[in-house]
Amino acid sequence: MKIAIITGASSGLGEEFARRLKDYFPQVEQVWLIARRRERLEALASKLQGFPSEVLPLDLCDKSSFSALADKLAAEKPQVAVLINNAGCGYLGDVGQGELAKQTTMTDLNVTALTAVTHLTIPYMAAGSRIINVSSIASFCANAHMTVYSSTKAFVSSFTRGLAYELKGRGIAVTAVCPGPMATEFLDVGNIKGNSKTFATLPYCDPKKVVAGTLAAARAGKVFYTPTGFYKFYRCVAKLLPHAIVVHMAKC
Ligand SMILES: NC(=O)c1ccc[n+]([C@@H]2O[C@H](COP(=O)([O-])OP(=O)(O)OC[C@H]3O[C@@H](n4cnc5c(N)ncnc54)[C@H](OP(=O)(O)O)[C@@H]3O)[C@@H](O)[C@H]2O)c1
């Protein structure tokens, strides 16, 4: 059975990935939806048309979720045609202030869980399989006041570059998408809404267009996809200018 796995499928970008997947990867026969909120996943699963889905209510910050996923993969031995590492969170706030758990949740989810899910899934992939990692424009240069978040996304982009090279010989493509801000629950969860001048000023990306562009880029085997001309330009600026200058412009 050819399956897709989507993490963070209960809202925002992940939900949209589930809705649009079939348009770009019609060979997928079943989708596994992962997030903590079971009822949201079940509501989505009931609406998905064209292919059945399975709900896996897992907390990816709890390491026992890795063995649960490993056991399910070992029991069912699917062929993973598409893995979408989308679950992520970003909290506004300086290191050394506020709750420690917020800082470590970002590294647990955005780095450790993404690495674990990818590591567990690759043995079930074949030539033509695709991995999509949801990174961010935050990966282009450190964002002060969201320092841990931007560091986790720098990991995601670097991980994608290295993994794409490792898997090229097996015919598996890896794509990182680097969107700018989007109006999703991410802004409320991270206490960003109303508290960041940068987020209030920057142009927002449309999650529907981001998902469509990402799925097309992954199908084409591109390693990086940055939506909108504005953020493509920022990516170039962040490559060309010294980061001692960019970090000032990029603070949250
Ligand atoms: N929105 C933006 O401005 C923006 C910009 C650039 C990049 N991104 C990235 O886009 C990705 C998707 O975010 P979004 O904007 O769609 O935000 P979102 O609506 O808050 O979605 C986050 C998803 O991650 C899941 N999740 C959170 N903690 C989890 C955990 N411990 N275990 C399993 N799943 C967990 C959430 O589901 P549950 O709560 O049900 O677990 C939810 O489905 C993230 O990687 C984010 O960093 C967002």
The ligand as a MOL file (V3000), in Angstrom:
LIG
                    3D

  0  0  0     0  0            999 V3000
M  V30 BEGIN CTAB
M  V30 COUNTS 48 52 0 0 0
M  V30 BEGIN ATOM
M  V30 1 N 2.2340 30.3300 10.2860 0
M  V30 2 C 3.4000 30.9060 10.0400 0
M  V30 3 O 3.5610 32.1420 10.1200 0
M  V30 4 C 4.5500 30.0390 9.5760 0
M  V30 5 C 5.5820 30.6270 8.8190 0
M  V30 6 C 6.6280 29.8250 8.3710 0
M  V30 7 C 6.6650 28.4930 8.6950 0
M  V30 8 N 5.6600 27.9460 9.4480 0 CHG=1
M  V30 9 C 5.7300 26.5210 9.7690 0
M  V30 10 O 4.6030 25.8850 9.2000 0
M  V30 11 C 4.3760 24.6550 9.8880 0
M  V30 12 C 2.8780 24.4950 10.1280 0
M  V30 13 O 2.4540 25.4990 10.9970 0
M  V30 14 P 1.0650 26.2710 10.8150 0
M  V30 15 O 1.3780 27.6590 10.4420 0
M  V30 16 O 0.1490 25.4850 9.9730 0 CHG=-1
M  V30 17 O 0.5950 26.3240 12.3530 0
M  V30 18 P -0.5190 25.5140 13.1610 0
M  V30 19 O -1.8480 25.7350 12.5250 0
M  V30 20 O -0.3170 25.9100 14.5780 0
M  V30 21 O -0.1270 23.9880 12.9460 0
M  V30 22 C 0.8130 23.3080 13.7400 0
M  V30 23 C 0.4960 21.8300 13.6760 0
M  V30 24 O 1.4770 21.1280 14.4540 0
M  V30 25 C 0.8000 20.2390 15.3410 0
M  V30 26 N 1.5550 20.0340 16.5660 0
M  V30 27 C 1.9290 20.9740 17.4700 0
M  V30 28 N 2.5520 20.3980 18.5080 0
M  V30 29 C 2.5590 19.0540 18.2570 0
M  V30 30 C 3.0340 17.9230 18.9670 0
M  V30 31 N 3.6360 18.0450 20.1600 0
M  V30 32 N 2.8520 16.6930 18.4180 0
M  V30 33 C 2.2350 16.5530 17.2240 0
M  V30 34 N 1.7770 17.5890 16.4940 0
M  V30 35 C 1.9310 18.8250 17.0200 0
M  V30 36 C -0.5300 20.9330 15.6350 0
M  V30 37 O -1.5200 19.9730 16.0070 0
M  V30 38 P -1.9820 19.6510 17.5070 0
M  V30 39 O -2.0310 20.9420 18.2600 0
M  V30 40 O -3.3170 19.0160 17.2900 0
M  V30 41 O -0.9790 18.6880 18.0320 0
M  V30 42 C -0.8670 21.4940 14.2710 0
M  V30 43 O -1.5080 20.5160 13.4750 0
M  V30 44 C 5.2360 24.7020 11.1500 0
M  V30 45 O 6.3840 23.8830 10.9610 0
M  V30 46 C 5.6590 26.1650 11.2220 0
M  V30 47 O 6.9020 26.3280 11.8800 0
M  V30 48 C 4.5960 28.6840 9.8860 0
M  V30 END ATOM
M  V30 BEGIN BOND
M  V30 1 1 1 2
M  V30 2 2 2 3
M  V30 3 1 2 4
M  V30 4 1 4 5
M  V30 5 2 4 48
M  V30 6 2 5 6
M  V30 7 1 6 7
M  V30 8 2 7 8
M  V30 9 1 8 9
M  V30 10 1 8 48
M  V30 11 1 9 10
M  V30 12 1 9 46
M  V30 13 1 10 11
M  V30 14 1 11 12
M  V30 15 1 11 44
M  V30 16 1 12 13
M  V30 17 1 13 14
M  V30 18 2 14 15
M  V30 19 1 14 16
M  V30 20 1 14 17
M  V30 21 1 17 18
M  V30 22 2 18 19
M  V30 23 1 18 20
M  V30 24 1 18 21
M  V30 25 1 21 22
M  V30 26 1 22 23
M  V30 27 1 23 24
M  V30 28 1 23 42
M  V30 29 1 24 25
M  V30 30 1 25 26
M  V30 31 1 25 36
M  V30 32 1 26 27
M  V30 33 1 26 35
M  V30 34 2 27 28
M  V30 35 1 28 29
M  V30 36 1 29 30
M  V30 37 2 29 35
M  V30 38 1 30 31
M  V30 39 2 30 32
M  V30 40 1 32 33
M  V30 41 2 33 34
M  V30 42 1 34 35
M  V30 43 1 36 37
M  V30 44 1 36 42
M  V30 45 1 37 38
M  V30 46 2 38 39
M  V30 47 1 38 40
M  V30 48 1 38 41
M  V30 49 1 42 43
M  V30 50 1 44 45
M  V30 51 1 44 46
M  V30 52 1 46 47
M  V30 END BOND
M  V30 END CTAB
M  END
